[in-house]
Amino acid sequence: MTIAVRFPDGSIQNVPAQLREISDSPGSTTSPRFERVPLNCDSNWTFHRHGQNWYAMPRSGSLSALRPAVAEWWRSVAHMEDDAGKAVGPAKTARGQRQRQRSGWGNAA
């Protein structure tokens, strides 16, 4: 569903729209009424109504920086890391010994 919007250069474009309920008096017993309004999902434009027409206006402002992602809880567990199988040095040696002991291969003499 789209709705016609006039842009600053004078062009009229169809932009995505949604249905919004028109609020009547609280005690109204009639069925609800709806109107088409532009979706406010364009990063470059905001949409404003003047009378029966919709107009696009450039957005102003800037984006705020997002908070850094919190480290996943399982990163502190050595066996659950993606690169745990690529470990080198004592960690790999100890892990290899534990695996051989569990499988029975470490007990063969």
ZALUMTOR-949807 format. One line per field, with one value per residue: chain; residue in three letters; x, y, z of N, C-alpha, C in turn. Coordinates in nm, 2 decimals. Each point is the difference from the previous one (the first is absolute). Layout:
// residues N
gulum c(A, ...)
vonu c(ALA, ...)
n.X c(X, ...)
n.Y c(Y, ...)
n.Z c(Z, ...)
ca.X c(X, ...)
ca.Y c(Y, ...)
ca.Z c(Z, ...)
c.X c(X, ...)
c.Y c(Y, ...)
c.Z c(Z, ...)
//
This chain:
// residues 109
gulum c(A, A, A, A, A, A, A, A, A, A, A, A, A, A, A, A, A, A, A, A, A, A, A, A, A, A, A, A, A, A, A, A, A, A, A, A, A, A, A, A, A, A, A, A, A, A, A, A, A, A, A, A, A, A, A, A, A, A, A, A, A, A, A, A, A, A, A, A, A, A, A, A, A, A, A, A, A, A, A, A, A, A, A, A, A, A, A, A, A, A, A, A, A, A, A, A, A, A, A, A, A, A, A, A, A, A, A, A, A)
vonu c(MET, THR, ILE, ALA, VAL, ARG, PHE, PRO, ASP, GLY, SER, ILE, GLN, ASN, VAL, PRO, ALA, GLN, LEU, ARG, GLU, ILE, SER, ASP, SER, PRO, GLY, SER, THR, THR, SER, PRO, ARG, PHE, GLU, ARG, VAL, PRO, LEU, ASN, CYS, ASP, SER, ASN, TRP, THR, PHE, HIS, ARG, HIS, GLY, GLN, ASN, TRP, TYR, ALA, MET, PRO, ARG, SER, GLY, SER, LEU, SER, ALA, LEU, ARG, PRO, ALA, VAL, ALA, GLU, TRP, TRP, ARG, SER, VAL, ALA, HIS, MET, GLU, ASP, ASP, ALA, GLY, LYS, ALA, VAL, GLY, PRO, ALA, LYS, THR, ALA, ARG, GLY, GLN, ARG, GLN, ARG, GLN, ARG, SER, GLY, TRP, GLY, ASN, ALA, ALA)
n.X c(0.08, -0.03, 0.06, -0.07, 0.13, -0.02, 0.10, 0.11, 0.04, -0.11, 0.08, -0.09, 0.03, -0.02, -0.03, 0.06, -0.12, -0.07, -0.08, -0.06, -0.04, -0.11, 0.05, -0.11, -0.11, 0.04, -0.12, 0.07, -0.12, 0.05, 0.01, 0.12, 0.06, 0.05, 0.13, 0.04, 0.11, 0.10, 0.07, 0.03, 0.04, -0.01, 0.13, -0.05, -0.12, -0.07, -0.11, -0.05, -0.11, -0.04, -0.11, -0.04, 0.10, 0.09, 0.09, 0.10, 0.07, 0.12, 0.05, 0.00, 0.13, 0.05, 0.06, -0.05, 0.12, 0.00, -0.06, 0.13, 0.01, -0.08, 0.12, -0.01, -0.09, -0.01, 0.04, -0.04, -0.07, 0.12, -0.08, -0.07, 0.13, -0.02, 0.10, -0.08, -0.05, 0.02, -0.02, 0.10, 0.10, 0.01, -0.08, 0.06, 0.12, -0.04, -0.06, 0.11, 0.07, -0.09, 0.00, 0.13, 0.01, -0.09, 0.07, 0.09, 0.03, -0.02, -0.08, 0.00, 0.07)
n.Y c(-0.12, 0.10, 0.12, 0.09, 0.04, 0.13, -0.01, 0.05, -0.09, -0.02, -0.10, -0.08, -0.06, -0.13, 0.01, -0.09, -0.06, 0.05, -0.09, 0.12, -0.04, 0.05, 0.08, -0.07, 0.05, 0.00, 0.06, 0.01, -0.03, 0.10, -0.07, -0.05, 0.12, -0.02, 0.04, 0.02, -0.04, 0.08, -0.11, 0.02, -0.06, 0.12, -0.03, 0.04, -0.05, 0.10, -0.04, 0.12, 0.01, 0.05, 0.01, -0.02, 0.08, -0.09, 0.06, -0.02, -0.02, 0.06, -0.11, 0.04, 0.03, -0.07, -0.11, -0.06, 0.00, -0.12, -0.05, -0.02, -0.10, -0.06, -0.03, -0.11, -0.05, -0.08, 0.13, 0.00, -0.09, -0.05, -0.10, 0.11, 0.05, 0.08, 0.07, -0.06, -0.05, 0.13, -0.03, 0.07, -0.07, 0.04, 0.10, 0.00, 0.00, 0.08, 0.07, -0.01, 0.02, 0.10, 0.04, -0.02, 0.06, 0.09, 0.00, 0.00, 0.08, 0.08, -0.11, 0.00, -0.11)
n.Z c(0.00, -0.08, 0.02, -0.07, -0.02, 0.03, -0.09, 0.06, -0.08, 0.06, 0.00, -0.05, 0.11, -0.03, 0.13, 0.07, 0.02, 0.11, 0.06, 0.04, 0.12, -0.04, 0.10, 0.03, 0.03, 0.12, 0.01, -0.12, -0.06, -0.08, -0.11, 0.03, -0.01, -0.13, 0.01, -0.12, 0.06, -0.04, -0.03, 0.12, -0.11, -0.06, -0.02, -0.12, 0.02, 0.04, 0.04, -0.06, 0.07, -0.11, 0.07, -0.12, -0.02, -0.05, 0.07, -0.08, 0.11, -0.03, 0.04, 0.12, 0.03, 0.10, -0.04, 0.10, 0.07, -0.06, 0.10, 0.05, -0.08, 0.08, 0.05, -0.08, 0.08, -0.11, -0.03, 0.12, -0.07, 0.03, 0.04, 0.02, 0.00, -0.11, 0.05, 0.09, -0.12, -0.01, 0.12, 0.04, 0.02, 0.13, -0.05, -0.12, 0.06, 0.10, -0.09, -0.08, 0.11, 0.03, -0.13, 0.00, 0.12, -0.04, -0.11, 0.09, -0.09, 0.10, 0.03, -0.13, 0.04)
ca.X c(-0.08, 0.08, -0.07, 0.07, 0.07, 0.07, 0.14, 0.04, 0.03, -0.13, -0.05, -0.09, 0.04, -0.07, 0.09, -0.07, -0.10, -0.06, -0.13, 0.00, -0.14, -0.04, -0.06, -0.12, -0.03, 0.02, -0.12, -0.06, -0.04, 0.02, 0.12, 0.12, 0.04, 0.15, 0.05, 0.13, 0.11, 0.13, 0.09, 0.12, 0.11, 0.10, 0.10, 0.02, -0.12, -0.11, -0.13, -0.09, -0.13, -0.06, -0.13, -0.02, 0.12, 0.12, 0.12, 0.13, 0.09, 0.12, 0.03, 0.11, 0.05, 0.10, -0.02, 0.07, 0.08, -0.06, 0.09, 0.07, -0.06, 0.05, 0.06, -0.09, 0.04, 0.07, 0.14, 0.09, 0.01, 0.10, -0.05, -0.11, 0.04, 0.01, 0.14, 0.06, 0.07, 0.13, 0.09, 0.13, 0.08, -0.04, -0.15, -0.03, 0.06, -0.09, -0.12, 0.03, 0.02, -0.13, -0.08, 0.06, -0.04, -0.14, -0.02, 0.07, 0.12, 0.12, 0.04, 0.07, 0.15)
ca.Y c(0.12, 0.12, 0.13, 0.11, 0.10, 0.10, 0.03, 0.14, 0.04, 0.01, -0.13, -0.08, -0.14, -0.09, -0.05, -0.10, 0.06, -0.09, 0.05, 0.04, 0.02, 0.14, -0.01, 0.07, 0.02, -0.12, -0.08, -0.02, -0.14, -0.03, -0.08, 0.09, 0.05, 0.00, 0.09, -0.03, 0.09, -0.05, -0.06, 0.08, -0.10, 0.04, 0.06, 0.13, 0.09, -0.01, 0.03, 0.08, 0.03, 0.14, -0.02, -0.14, -0.05, -0.03, 0.06, -0.06, 0.11, -0.07, -0.02, 0.08, -0.07, -0.10, -0.12, -0.02, -0.12, -0.12, -0.06, -0.11, -0.13, -0.06, -0.13, -0.11, -0.06, -0.12, 0.02, -0.02, -0.14, -0.03, -0.11, 0.05, 0.10, -0.05, -0.03, -0.09, -0.11, 0.05, 0.04, -0.05, 0.00, -0.08, -0.03, -0.11, -0.13, -0.05, -0.04, -0.13, -0.11, -0.03, -0.07, -0.13, -0.07, -0.03, -0.10, -0.13, -0.01, 0.04, -0.10, -0.11, 0.01)
ca.Z c(0.00, -0.01, 0.00, -0.08, 0.08, -0.08, 0.05, -0.01, -0.14, -0.07, -0.04, 0.08, 0.00, 0.08, 0.10, 0.08, 0.10, 0.09, 0.05, 0.13, 0.04, 0.03, 0.13, 0.02, 0.15, 0.08, 0.02, -0.13, -0.02, -0.14, -0.03, -0.01, -0.14, -0.01, -0.11, -0.05, 0.03, -0.05, 0.10, 0.04, -0.01, -0.09, 0.08, -0.05, 0.00, 0.09, -0.07, 0.08, -0.07, 0.00, -0.05, -0.05, -0.07, 0.08, -0.05, 0.05, 0.05, 0.03, 0.14, 0.05, 0.12, -0.03, 0.06, 0.12, -0.01, 0.08, 0.11, -0.04, 0.03, 0.12, -0.03, 0.03, 0.13, -0.02, -0.04, 0.12, 0.01, -0.10, -0.09, -0.08, -0.10, -0.13, -0.04, 0.10, -0.06, -0.07, 0.11, -0.01, 0.12, 0.11, 0.00, -0.09, 0.05, 0.11, -0.06, -0.07, 0.10, 0.06, -0.10, -0.02, 0.12, -0.01, -0.11, 0.04, -0.08, 0.08, 0.09, -0.07, 0.02)
c.X c(0.09, -0.09, 0.09, 0.05, 0.07, 0.14, 0.04, 0.02, -0.13, -0.05, -0.09, 0.04, -0.09, 0.10, -0.08, -0.08, -0.05, -0.14, 0.01, -0.14, -0.02, -0.08, -0.13, -0.03, 0.01, -0.12, -0.07, -0.03, 0.01, 0.12, 0.12, 0.02, 0.15, 0.03, 0.14, 0.10, 0.13, 0.07, 0.12, 0.12, 0.11, 0.11, 0.03, -0.11, -0.09, -0.13, -0.09, -0.13, -0.03, -0.13, -0.02, 0.13, 0.12, 0.12, 0.13, 0.09, 0.13, 0.02, 0.11, 0.05, 0.10, -0.03, 0.08, 0.08, -0.06, 0.10, 0.07, -0.07, 0.06, 0.05, -0.09, 0.05, 0.08, 0.15, 0.09, 0.01, 0.08, -0.05, -0.10, 0.04, 0.01, 0.14, 0.07, 0.07, 0.13, 0.10, 0.14, 0.07, -0.06, -0.15, -0.03, 0.05, -0.09, -0.13, 0.01, 0.01, -0.13, -0.08, 0.05, -0.04, -0.14, -0.03, 0.07, 0.13, 0.13, 0.04, 0.08, 0.15, 0.07)
c.Y c(0.12, 0.12, 0.10, 0.10, 0.10, 0.03, 0.14, 0.04, 0.01, -0.14, -0.07, -0.15, -0.08, -0.06, -0.11, 0.06, -0.11, 0.06, 0.04, 0.03, 0.15, -0.01, 0.09, 0.02, -0.14, -0.09, -0.03, -0.15, -0.04, -0.08, 0.10, 0.04, 0.01, 0.10, -0.05, 0.11, -0.06, -0.06, 0.09, -0.08, 0.05, 0.08, 0.14, 0.10, -0.03, 0.05, 0.07, 0.03, 0.15, -0.01, -0.15, -0.06, -0.03, 0.05, -0.06, 0.12, -0.08, -0.02, 0.09, -0.08, -0.10, -0.13, -0.01, -0.12, -0.11, -0.04, -0.12, -0.13, -0.06, -0.14, -0.11, -0.07, -0.12, 0.02, -0.03, -0.15, -0.05, -0.10, 0.05, 0.10, -0.07, -0.05, -0.09, -0.11, 0.03, 0.04, -0.06, 0.01, -0.09, -0.03, -0.11, -0.13, -0.05, -0.05, -0.14, -0.11, -0.04, -0.08, -0.15, -0.09, -0.05, -0.11, -0.13, -0.01, 0.04, -0.10, -0.12, 0.02, -0.08)
c.Z c(0.00, 0.01, -0.07, 0.10, -0.09, 0.06, -0.03, -0.15, -0.08, -0.05, 0.10, -0.01, 0.09, 0.10, 0.08, 0.10, 0.09, 0.03, 0.14, 0.04, 0.03, 0.13, 0.00, 0.15, 0.07, 0.01, -0.13, -0.01, -0.15, -0.03, -0.02, -0.15, 0.00, -0.12, -0.04, 0.04, -0.04, 0.12, 0.02, 0.00, -0.09, 0.08, -0.05, 0.01, 0.12, -0.07, 0.09, -0.08, 0.01, -0.07, -0.04, -0.06, 0.09, -0.07, 0.07, 0.03, 0.03, 0.15, 0.05, 0.13, -0.04, 0.08, 0.13, -0.01, 0.09, 0.11, -0.05, 0.04, 0.13, -0.04, 0.04, 0.12, -0.02, -0.04, 0.11, 0.02, -0.12, -0.10, -0.09, -0.10, -0.13, -0.03, 0.11, -0.06, -0.07, 0.11, -0.02, 0.14, 0.11, 0.00, -0.09, 0.05, 0.11, -0.06, -0.07, 0.10, 0.07, -0.10, -0.01, 0.13, -0.01, -0.10, 0.03, -0.08, 0.08, 0.09, -0.06, 0.01, -0.10)
//
